Amino acid sequence: LRPDLLDARFALAMALKGLGRLDEAAEAYRQVIAQQPGHRAAMTWLARILLRRGRHEEGLAWLTRAGGMIAFSARRGVPFALLGPEVGARPTP
C-alpha cells in the first residue's frame, strides 16, 4: 500500500486482526500511527493486541496515549477489557 493511503492501511490492519493475524495487524496499526500520530482507533486496537499478548506495560501505555479506559479483573488484578472512545466500547461492570 502507498503510505499516503491511511484509510486503506487502517482497513488492512482491521482485516488482519479479524483474521487472527495479530502480529501483522499490530505492525499495520503501528504504520497508521507513524503516519498519523493522533489516530486513536489504531492506538486502541494496538493496545488490545499487546494486552492479549501479555505485553501489559506497553499495551497500557498505548491505551493511555489513546485516551481510553481499562477494566481490571478483580480476581487477577490484570487488564481484561479495553474500552476506547474510537471503537464505541462501553465500560463493563
PyMOL commands that set and color helices and strands:
alter all, ss='L'
color gray80, all
select helices_A, chain A and resi 6-18+22-35+40-52+56-66+85-87
alter helices_A, ss='H'
color red, helices_A
select strands_A, chain A and resi 69-72+79-83
alter strands_A, ss='S'
color yellow, strands_A
deselect
rebuild
show_as cartoon
